[in-house]
Amino acid sequence: MSTRKRYWLMKTEPDTFSIDDLRKVGVEPWNGVRNYQARNFMRDGMQVGDGVLFYHSNCPVPGIVGTATIKSTAYPDPTQFDKKSDYYDPKAKPEEPRWVLVDVAFERKLKRTIALDEIKQQAEALGEGFSLIARGNRLSVLPVTAAQWKHLLSME
C-alpha cells in the first residue's frame, strides 16, 4: 500500500525537458505553467510526496515515460517576473504573483513508453474521469486517481 496521498500526470515536450533531463538534474522546478486550472492543481492540490506520471507530449510517440515525486509545495514561479523569459507575464508582480511552480524529483524511467494510443484503449478501465483522454483536454497538469495510477503503471 502506497503512503502517497495524491497522484498527478505532468506533461512536457521531450525536446524542452525530458525524463532523461530530470534524471540528470535529480530535482527540477516545474516552471512555465500558464493555465489557471493547471496552476490551481499545483497550488491547491499538490503535496510533498505525491506521485507524478511523467508524460512526453508533442513527440512521435506521446506517452508516460517515467515516474517522479513532488518535492515542494507551490511557490511563485520566478520566470513570470523575468522580461527575458518566454514565460514572462507583465501583469504578475512580486507582491502579487499570478503563477506558481513545484519542485519535481526523478524517481524512475519506465522500461518502455506507455503510449497514448494504448492508454486510449484502456478508457473503460480508467473510468470516465480520466482527463488525459477526454476530448479537448490540453492541460499540462492533471489529477490521477490511485486506481488509475496503479492501472497505468501495470501496463508497463
Backbone as JSON, one array per atom type, in Angstrom:
{
  "sequence": "MSTRKRYWLMKTEPDTFSIDDLRKVGVEPWNGVRNYQARNFMRDGMQVGDGVLFYHSNCPVPGIVGTATIKSTAYPDPTQFDKKSDYYDPKAKPEEPRWVLVDVAFERKLKRTIALDEIKQQAEALGEGFSLIARGNRLSVLPVTAAQWKHLLSME",
  "N": [[0.85, -1.19, 0.0], [0.61, 2.14, -0.91], [1.99, 5.13, 0.52], [1.45, 7.55, -0.43], [-0.53, 10.48, -0.96], [-1.81, 11.78, -3.13], [-2.01, 11.73, -6.74], [-0.59, 12.58, -9.9], [-0.47, 13.6, -13.37], [1.99, 14.87, -15.36], [2.77, 16.83, -18.09], [5.29, 17.24, -20.56], [7.3, 18.55, -23.21], [9.59, 16.52, -24.8], [11.82, 17.59, -26.16], [12.15, 19.97, -24.92], [12.23, 19.52, -22.1], [13.07, 16.52, -20.85], [12.44, 13.15, -19.54], [14.96, 12.05, -19.24], [16.47, 14.34, -18.89], [15.45, 15.14, -16.4], [16.33, 12.99, -14.88], [19.09, 13.46, -14.95], [19.39, 15.94, -13.56], [18.05, 15.51, -11.19], [16.28, 16.99, -9.33], [13.86, 19.35, -10.28], [12.53, 22.63, -10.82], [9.17, 23.0, -11.76], [8.49, 24.94, -14.02], [6.82, 27.58, -15.91], [4.13, 26.96, -16.32], [1.16, 28.1, -17.56], [-1.62, 28.07, -17.35], [-4.67, 28.48, -15.8], [-6.21, 26.46, -14.5], [-4.4, 24.28, -14.37], [-2.42, 25.56, -12.85], [-3.86, 25.91, -10.48], [-4.19, 23.25, -9.66], [-1.53, 22.67, -8.99], [-1.05, 24.61, -7.02], [-3.14, 24.29, -5.1], [-3.58, 21.58, -4.79], [-1.33, 19.83, -4.94], [1.0, 18.03, -2.93], [3.92, 17.56, -0.94], [5.59, 14.59, -1.69], [3.62, 13.46, -3.25], [2.75, 11.4, -6.07], [3.97, 11.37, -9.46], [3.16, 10.91, -12.82], [5.23, 10.98, -15.45], [5.02, 12.53, -18.46], [5.58, 12.51, -21.92], [4.88, 14.81, -24.43], [3.75, 16.02, -27.67], [5.49, 14.71, -29.53], [6.97, 11.99, -31.46], [5.96, 9.52, -30.3], [3.77, 10.03, -28.09], [3.4, 9.72, -24.54], [3.45, 8.03, -21.3], [6.47, 8.1, -19.62], [7.94, 7.83, -17.34], [8.3, 8.01, -13.72], [7.88, 10.35, -11.05], [8.33, 12.48, -8.15], [6.6, 14.81, -6.13], [8.38, 17.41, -4.71], [8.21, 19.79, -3.35], [6.02, 22.23, -1.87], [3.79, 24.49, -3.58], [5.24, 27.46, -4.95], [6.03, 30.91, -5.85], [6.54, 31.23, -9.36], [9.51, 32.17, -10.68], [9.99, 32.88, -13.35], [7.87, 34.36, -14.31], [8.37, 37.0, -13.72], [10.58, 37.69, -15.15], [11.71, 39.5, -17.73], [13.09, 38.56, -19.91], [12.35, 35.98, -20.21], [10.49, 33.35, -21.8], [8.2, 32.9, -20.46], [7.41, 35.19, -19.21], [5.2, 37.4, -17.56], [3.59, 40.31, -17.84], [1.59, 41.25, -16.15], [1.99, 40.09, -13.72], [3.18, 40.58, -10.45], [5.83, 40.86, -8.05], [4.83, 41.16, -5.43], [2.3, 40.28, -5.81], [2.09, 37.55, -7.11], [1.13, 35.68, -10.02], [1.52, 33.15, -10.97], [2.59, 29.84, -10.15], [4.95, 27.28, -9.14], [6.1, 23.9, -8.65], [8.59, 21.81, -7.15], [9.97, 19.03, -8.75], [10.97, 15.68, -8.43], [13.09, 13.21, -9.81], [12.17, 9.81, -10.13], [11.94, 7.21, -11.46], [12.74, 5.87, -14.72], [10.54, 4.48, -17.04], [10.46, 1.07, -18.27], [9.56, 0.99, -20.82], [7.82, 3.2, -23.08], [4.54, 4.05, -22.2], [2.28, 4.29, -24.41], [0.13, 6.91, -25.67], [-1.86, 5.98, -27.41], [-2.2, 3.33, -26.52], [-3.13, 3.89, -23.95], [-5.56, 5.13, -24.5], [-6.98, 2.92, -25.37], [-7.56, 1.76, -23.02], [-9.62, 3.1, -21.88], [-12.13, 2.4, -20.73], [-11.39, 0.88, -18.46], [-9.97, 2.82, -17.09], [-11.85, 4.67, -16.46], [-14.45, 7.22, -16.62], [-13.58, 9.65, -15.64], [-10.95, 10.19, -16.42], [-8.84, 12.53, -17.34], [-6.78, 12.83, -19.29], [-7.48, 11.49, -21.64], [-9.82, 12.69, -22.33], [-11.89, 14.45, -24.59], [-10.64, 17.36, -26.16], [-9.01, 18.14, -24.07], [-6.26, 19.91, -22.93], [-4.59, 20.31, -20.85], [-1.56, 20.63, -18.94], [-1.03, 19.63, -16.48], [-2.51, 17.18, -14.63], [-4.95, 15.62, -12.5], [-4.75, 12.31, -11.13], [-6.32, 9.33, -10.25], [-5.79, 6.99, -7.5], [-6.41, 4.41, -8.33], [-6.28, 4.68, -11.13], [-3.56, 5.36, -11.4], [-2.32, 2.98, -10.52], [-3.33, 1.16, -12.45], [-2.35, 2.27, -14.88], [0.46, 2.1, -14.5], [0.65, -0.65, -14.36], [0.55, -1.35, -16.98], [3.03, -1.15, -18.01]],
  "CA": [[0.0, 0.0, 0.0], [1.39, 3.37, -1.02], [1.71, 6.15, 1.53], [1.17, 8.8, -1.13], [-1.89, 10.97, -0.83], [-2.38, 12.12, -4.43], [-1.24, 11.38, -7.94], [-0.7, 13.57, -10.97], [0.22, 13.4, -14.63], [2.58, 16.15, -15.79], [3.23, 16.73, -19.47], [6.38, 18.08, -21.03], [7.81, 18.18, -24.52], [10.93, 15.98, -24.53], [12.9, 18.43, -26.68], [12.28, 21.07, -23.98], [12.7, 18.92, -20.85], [12.69, 15.11, -20.92], [12.68, 12.31, -18.36], [16.41, 11.92, -19.12], [16.93, 15.6, -18.28], [15.12, 15.1, -14.97], [17.24, 12.02, -14.24], [20.41, 14.1, -14.82], [19.4, 17.01, -12.56], [17.51, 14.99, -9.94], [15.1, 17.77, -8.94], [13.7, 20.5, -11.18], [11.31, 23.43, -10.66], [8.27, 22.79, -12.9], [8.09, 26.31, -14.33], [6.21, 27.88, -17.2], [2.71, 26.6, -16.43], [0.39, 29.33, -17.73], [-3.04, 27.74, -17.44], [-5.16, 28.67, -14.43], [-6.62, 25.2, -13.88], [-3.17, 23.55, -14.05], [-1.81, 26.28, -11.73], [-4.63, 25.63, -9.27], [-3.83, 21.9, -9.22], [-0.23, 22.74, -8.32], [-1.14, 25.48, -5.83], [-4.12, 23.86, -4.11], [-3.71, 20.14, -4.66], [-0.09, 19.06, -4.8], [1.66, 17.96, -1.63], [5.22, 16.87, -0.95], [5.45, 13.13, -1.66], [2.66, 12.99, -4.25], [3.33, 10.72, -7.22], [3.82, 12.01, -10.77], [3.41, 10.2, -14.06], [5.97, 11.92, -16.31], [4.43, 12.29, -19.79], [6.14, 13.24, -23.06], [3.87, 15.19, -25.42], [4.24, 16.68, -28.89], [6.64, 13.94, -29.99], [6.47, 10.88, -32.28], [5.14, 8.59, -29.52], [3.43, 10.62, -26.8], [3.01, 8.75, -23.54], [4.07, 8.05, -19.98], [7.84, 7.6, -19.78], [8.6, 7.67, -16.06], [7.61, 8.5, -12.53], [8.59, 11.36, -10.28], [7.71, 12.81, -6.88], [6.53, 16.23, -5.79], [9.37, 17.66, -3.67], [7.95, 21.05, -2.63], [4.71, 22.84, -2.07], [3.84, 25.52, -4.61], [5.82, 28.77, -4.63], [5.97, 31.73, -7.06], [7.39, 30.91, -10.49], [10.28, 33.39, -10.96], [10.01, 33.24, -14.78], [6.81, 35.33, -14.6], [8.9, 38.35, -13.49], [11.79, 37.84, -15.96], [11.34, 40.02, -19.05], [13.79, 37.79, -20.96], [11.79, 34.62, -20.22], [9.31, 33.05, -22.62], [7.07, 32.79, -19.54], [7.19, 36.49, -18.59], [3.82, 37.88, -17.51], [3.66, 41.7, -17.39], [0.58, 41.51, -15.12], [2.44, 39.49, -12.46], [4.02, 41.44, -9.61], [6.41, 40.08, -6.95], [3.95, 41.2, -4.26], [1.07, 39.58, -6.21], [2.4, 36.61, -8.2], [-0.02, 35.0, -10.65], [1.88, 31.79, -11.37], [3.38, 29.08, -9.19], [5.57, 26.04, -9.59], [6.51, 22.95, -7.62], [9.8, 21.08, -7.5], [9.68, 17.64, -9.11], [12.17, 14.85, -8.31], [13.14, 11.97, -10.59], [12.02, 8.55, -9.42], [12.47, 6.18, -12.36], [12.32, 5.84, -16.12], [9.87, 3.2, -17.31], [11.14, 0.15, -19.18], [9.1, 1.37, -22.15], [6.79, 4.24, -23.07], [3.14, 3.63, -22.26], [1.84, 5.22, -25.45], [-1.21, 7.46, -25.6], [-2.78, 5.07, -28.13], [-2.51, 2.22, -25.59], [-3.91, 4.45, -22.84], [-6.91, 5.33, -25.02], [-7.63, 1.6, -25.44], [-7.91, 1.39, -21.65], [-10.56, 4.12, -21.41], [-13.15, 1.81, -19.85], [-10.74, 0.51, -17.2], [-9.52, 4.04, -16.41], [-13.03, 5.4, -16.0], [-14.83, 8.45, -17.33], [-12.91, 10.82, -15.1], [-9.53, 10.3, -16.75], [-8.75, 13.74, -18.16], [-5.82, 12.75, -20.4], [-8.11, 11.02, -22.87], [-11.05, 13.44, -22.56], [-11.82, 15.29, -25.79], [-10.36, 18.78, -25.98], [-8.2, 18.45, -22.89], [-4.9, 20.28, -23.27], [-3.88, 20.66, -19.62], [-0.24, 20.03, -18.75], [-1.03, 19.03, -15.15], [-3.81, 16.52, -14.47], [-5.06, 14.69, -11.38], [-4.88, 10.88, -11.44], [-6.74, 8.6, -9.04], [-4.91, 5.89, -7.1], [-6.73, 3.25, -9.19], [-5.73, 4.97, -12.46], [-2.1, 5.27, -11.25], [-1.98, 1.55, -10.45], [-3.65, 0.56, -13.74], [-1.42, 2.76, -15.9], [1.79, 1.52, -14.29], [0.6, -2.09, -14.65], [0.67, -1.5, -18.43], [4.46, -1.12, -18.35]],
  "C": [[0.88, 1.24, 0.0], [1.01, 4.35, 0.08], [1.41, 7.5, 0.87], [-0.28, 9.19, -0.96], [-2.55, 11.18, -2.19], [-1.43, 11.77, -5.55], [-1.57, 12.37, -9.05], [-0.05, 13.05, -12.24], [0.7, 14.78, -15.05], [3.2, 15.97, -17.16], [4.38, 17.7, -19.74], [6.77, 17.63, -22.43], [9.26, 17.73, -24.33], [12.07, 16.81, -25.1], [13.1, 19.68, -25.82], [12.85, 20.57, -22.65], [12.17, 17.49, -20.78], [12.91, 14.39, -19.59], [14.19, 12.12, -18.15], [17.03, 13.18, -18.52], [16.66, 15.6, -16.78], [16.04, 14.12, -14.24], [18.61, 12.66, -13.99], [20.44, 15.12, -13.68], [18.86, 16.57, -11.2], [16.23, 15.66, -9.5], [15.05, 19.01, -9.82], [12.45, 21.28, -10.82], [10.45, 23.3, -11.93], [7.69, 24.15, -13.3], [7.37, 26.42, -15.66], [4.76, 27.47, -17.35], [1.91, 27.91, -16.47], [-1.07, 29.03, -18.05], [-3.56, 27.78, -16.01], [-5.56, 27.36, -13.76], [-5.4, 24.37, -13.48], [-2.46, 24.22, -12.86], [-2.53, 25.94, -10.42], [-4.37, 24.22, -8.75], [-2.51, 21.93, -8.46], [-0.34, 23.5, -7.0], [-1.99, 24.85, -4.72], [-4.13, 22.36, -3.85], [-2.44, 19.38, -4.37], [0.52, 19.18, -3.41], [2.99, 17.23, -1.8], [4.97, 15.37, -0.82], [4.44, 12.59, -2.65], [3.4, 12.37, -5.43], [3.02, 11.43, -8.52], [4.08, 10.99, -11.87], [4.02, 11.23, -15.01], [5.61, 11.58, -17.75], [5.13, 13.15, -20.84], [5.03, 13.52, -24.06], [4.54, 15.83, -26.62], [5.53, 16.04, -29.39], [6.1, 12.75, -30.79], [5.59, 9.88, -31.54], [4.84, 9.23, -28.16], [3.02, 9.54, -25.82], [3.75, 8.93, -22.24], [5.44, 7.38, -20.08], [8.56, 7.37, -18.45], [7.73, 8.11, -14.91], [8.52, 9.47, -11.79], [7.8, 11.61, -9.0], [7.67, 14.32, -6.7], [7.43, 16.46, -4.58], [9.15, 18.95, -2.91], [6.49, 21.41, -2.78], [4.89, 23.96, -3.09], [4.46, 26.81, -4.08], [5.87, 29.57, -5.93], [7.0, 31.31, -8.11], [8.18, 32.17, -10.87], [10.28, 33.8, -12.43], [8.93, 34.26, -15.12], [7.29, 36.78, -14.48], [10.09, 38.68, -14.4], [11.42, 38.24, -17.38], [12.0, 39.25, -20.19], [13.23, 36.38, -21.11], [10.62, 34.51, -21.18], [8.04, 33.06, -21.76], [6.79, 34.09, -18.77], [5.72, 36.87, -18.66], [3.84, 39.31, -16.97], [2.64, 42.05, -16.3], [0.98, 40.94, -13.76], [3.38, 40.45, -11.74], [4.58, 40.6, -8.46], [5.52, 40.05, -5.7], [2.6, 40.51, -4.53], [1.36, 38.63, -7.37], [1.13, 35.94, -8.73], [0.24, 33.52, -10.86], [2.77, 31.14, -10.33], [4.05, 27.89, -9.87], [5.79, 25.15, -8.39], [7.82, 22.34, -8.08], [9.43, 19.62, -7.69], [10.99, 16.85, -9.09], [12.03, 13.57, -9.13], [12.95, 10.77, -9.68], [12.57, 7.42, -10.29], [11.96, 6.39, -13.78], [11.67, 4.48, -16.35], [10.69, 2.37, -18.28], [10.78, 0.46, -20.63], [8.06, 2.47, -22.0], [5.41, 3.58, -23.08], [2.46, 4.67, -23.15], [0.39, 5.67, -25.25], [-2.22, 6.55, -26.28], [-3.17, 3.88, -27.25], [-3.41, 2.69, -24.46], [-5.35, 4.63, -23.28], [-7.68, 4.01, -25.09], [-8.07, 1.13, -24.06], [-8.95, 2.33, -21.05], [-11.58, 3.56, -20.42], [-12.56, 1.48, -18.47], [-10.33, 1.74, -16.39], [-10.68, 4.88, -15.91], [-13.23, 6.72, -16.72], [-14.04, 9.66, -16.87], [-11.46, 10.98, -15.48], [-9.32, 11.38, -17.8], [-7.84, 13.61, -19.38], [-6.5, 12.38, -21.7], [-9.47, 11.68, -23.13], [-10.86, 14.34, -23.78], [-11.54, 16.75, -25.41], [-9.5, 19.13, -24.79], [-6.76, 18.72, -23.3], [-4.07, 20.63, -22.02], [-2.54, 19.93, -19.5], [-0.09, 19.37, -17.39], [-2.43, 18.48, -14.9], [-3.83, 15.65, -13.22], [-5.26, 13.26, -11.89], [-5.34, 10.2, -10.15], [-5.73, 7.5, -8.72], [-5.14, 4.67, -7.99], [-6.17, 3.46, -10.61], [-4.22, 4.85, -12.45], [-1.67, 3.8, -11.32], [-2.19, 0.88, -11.81], [-2.64, 0.98, -14.81], [-0.04, 2.14, -15.72], [1.81, 0.01, -14.52], [0.75, -2.36, -16.14], [2.13, -1.53, -18.89], [4.92, -2.5, -18.79]]
}
